[in-house]
């Protein structure tokens, strides 16, 4: 601003606006240049405003607080859990059947998310360590929405689904002819699904690194565990909703948008049925965009962030060295290496991360194989086992995380106190893991745990006997049938049955139980209904499982708060990314592999097709319970050791030591 004024009063008034520079052009003319500058408080207030471009009304600022931010981030986490841990898991079988993919290759789809989240987590957390964290999360939400769209694309770029044929499981004199299985063009869509999951991984890694750091920037350190507990709890709630909504959509035919479903000859109970697996991905894409839009409106940080920084006392581990390195968009690779070296020299961070690795093994392995354990251990259907798992896991996991965060907040625990809280959770898991030994007696299946004839010696038994030797049976299909005396056979073929009655559930002319020359009306009849007996111990086990899962999730929120506190404030976002990389690559990725190996070691009957071993039909329940218990106890012991080492080796900074000494002296005076 240029003012022509030859009076001192005018110059004084202009100085109220900013810094005045006087330039004398001639003896009669004086030009005063006034530089108007905003105060520091005005600049801070401007960058923290909620706005969409120049649109920043006063009513929009009512959302500019930690609680509203937590609401939007929790909704974001819920959508992430909905699509990644819910819908994706529900659609596994449908995608296998629709695109001619074996289970091993479909497993790569889920692994793509973990690998993407782990690797990208380090990169994103390093460059997003500065301000504008909300916009980083919003951008990741858009990428995650594009991932959901990519996951649904194969439906629109392929033809109509070929219904296939139902497998004949009767005794036949014709041997099964095996053909070389060639991959069709449908199987190449595997790489499309992998790409979609990798895009989902961008959204997942950002909310759990940058999102957690943004929450910690905006609230006091004693409130951080409770806020994190809410965030993680909604992620679990989203997983449960994904199972319910995804399962409901599977009751609609895959091509309902292009064919007349009233003319279909198959039903959802038919093994050839493929549901609308693609529809929930479209829904999740819309939900992802709805989660990203409000986060774009937040400023560089919340207004409360400045007050939090000014009042927060650092609890970072005292290494005795000051690391000169910055993180953020303007940092360099040398800065990243320096921060990594400082994290590696921080024993509290290292051992708490390792404890989360072993915890991740337990949680990831249990989430993958718990439905199968319930199905085999208690004789229920796969769908009912999945529903029971959801009903037991979702409320207990969400409740455990919430209570863990609430206890840490109410007790205002420091780092060592939070580690002790984690030890409580590990101890509870170790105690209640004994529930794995509770199971029902295995079904007595002829040829597996009982002989075909009384003259046969005491094991080992074989599914092939003289009564079905000419039937050329295979274990490709497991369809247990039983007679009036509850004698169970592996399938109608293994019972020597040559006739299927009209309803498809009853079988006659079975050589292993009657006269082969008798007619269908006079020979004993077998049925496939009611052969698998349920067990009353199931509901006792579910109650103990509820408590076990509760203790498993109880230390998660306090554990995350420990990692945020034990590193320097400017490095905490990057530290979250490093933790995510280590936990996923060493914990959640190999965890299901270890649990799956334990399952395989306990298998009694494998599904085989043309000499290829595919999956396990029947598990030895006693051996399975022993193997899983030993694996879980081993991981619990390792977790406890890592927590104790983190607590023993942690060195608080001098100011924290002084505060604790003053608190201790005050309590002694009061007592």
C-alpha positions, 0 to 999 in steps of 0.5 A: 500500500502506498500513501502520500502523507507529510504528517507524522500522524499519518505515518503512525496510523500506517504503522498500526497496520504493519511496517512503514518504509519512508522514501523521500523523492523530493524535498516536498514529497514524501512517499510512505510504503506501508507493508501490512502483515498478518500476526502469527495468530491470524496466520495459524487461524487461517491455515486451520480453517475448514474450507473447500477452496474459498468456501469457508462459512462459519457453520463449517467451522463447527466440524473443526474439532477432534470429535468430528474428525474422529467421526469422519476417520472412524467412518473411513475405517469402517468402510475400509473394514467393510470392503477389505476384511468383510466383502473380500472374504465373503466373495472368495468362493464365488470368485474362485468359481466364477474365474476358474481360480484355485484357492492358492491363487485366490489367496494372493488377492488378500496377500496383495493388500498386506504387501501393498499396505506394508511397503507403501506404509513406510513411503506414505508415512514418511512424506506425510509426517508434516501437516495437511495429514487430513488431505493425505487421508482424503486422497488415499480414500479416492485411491481406495474407491478406485480400487473398489471399482477395479475389483468390480470391473471383471463382471462388466468385461466378461460374458455371462456365467456358465452354470456348469454341471452338478457332480455325480457322486454315485457308484459307477463302473466307469473310471473318472477320466482326467483331462489337462486343465488349461487356464482360460482367459478368465483366470487372467483376471487374477491380476485385476483383483490383485491390482484392486487390492493393492489400491485398497492397501493405499487406503488402509496404510494411510488411515492406520499411519497418518490417521493415527498420527493426526488424531494424536496431533489433535488431542492430549496424550491421555485421550489418544488411546481412547480415540484410537480405540474408537477408530479401530472399533469402527474398523471391526464393525465395518468387517461385520457389516461386510459379512452381512451385506456381502452375504446378502448380495450373494443371494442375488444371481451374478448376472441379475442385471442382464438375465431374467432370473425367473427362468433360472434352474439353479438356486442359492443352495446349488453348488453351481450358484454364483452370487452378485459378488461384484455389487458390494464393491460398487457400494464400497466405492461410493462409500469411500468417496463419501468418506473422502470428501469431508476430509478434503475440507480440513486445514493443515491441522486442527485448531487444537493442535497448537495447544497440544504441542505447547503443553505436551511433554515428550516421553521419547526414549532417551538415547542420549543422542539428538537426531538431526533429521526431518520428515515430510514432503521436503525431506530426503533419503538421507533423512529417512535413513537417519530416522530409521537408525534412530528407531532401531536404537530405540529398544522400547519401539523395537520390542513393542513392535516385535510384540505386535508381530507375535500378536498379529500372528495370533489375530491374523491366523485366528481370523482366517481359520476360526470358522473352519475350526468351529465347522470341523470341531462342532459339526456345523455348516460352513455358513453357520460357522461363519455367522457364529464367528462374526457374532462372537468376534465383532462385539468382543473385538470392538469391546476389547479395544474400547475398554483398553483405550478407556482404561488407559485414559482413565488411569492416565498411564505413561509408557510403562503403565501402558505396557503393563496393561498389554501384559494383562491382555497377553495373560488373558489370552494365554489363560483362555486359549485352553478353550481350544481343547473343548470340542465334541467327539468326532463323527464315526465315519466308516472307513476313517474311524470305523471298519466297513465290516466287524471282521476288519482289524483295528485300524488303520482303516481305508475308505476303499473296501470290497463293497465299493472297490468297483465304484471308482470313488474319489474324495473330490466331493464330501457328502456324508450319508447315514442309515437309520442306525446313524452309521455314516459313510463318506459319500453315497459312492463310498457306501456303494449306492447306485441310485439317487431318489427324486429328492436328491437327498436319499439313496438306494441300492447301496452295496455296503449296507444291503443286498446288491440284488435287491430293488430300490424299494426293498433295500436299506436307504441312506440319507444325507440329511441329519448325519452331522450332529451338532454339539451343545458344547458349541455355545460354551466354547463361543462364550469362552471364545468371546472372552479370548478375543476380548483379551486379544484386542484389549492391548491394541489401543494402549500399544499404539499409544506407546509407539506414539509416545516413545519416539520424538514427536516429529518422527511418530508418523514415520514410526507408525509406517515402519511398525506397519511394515514390520508387523505385516511382513513378519506377523499378519502375512505369515500368521495364516501360513503357520495356522494353515500348516497346523491345520494341514498337519491335523488332516485325516482325509484330503480332497483329491482330484486326479491325483492333485491334493486340494484341501482338507475335508476331515480334521483330527480334532484332538491333534488340531486342538493340541497344535493350535494351543501350542502355537498360541501359547508360544506366541503369547510367551514371546509377546510377554517377553518382548513387552517386559524387555520394552518396559525394562529398557525404556529410559524416559527423558529427564523432564518425565523423570522429574514429574514422576518423582514429584508425583511419587513424593506427593503421594508419599506425603499424602499417605 
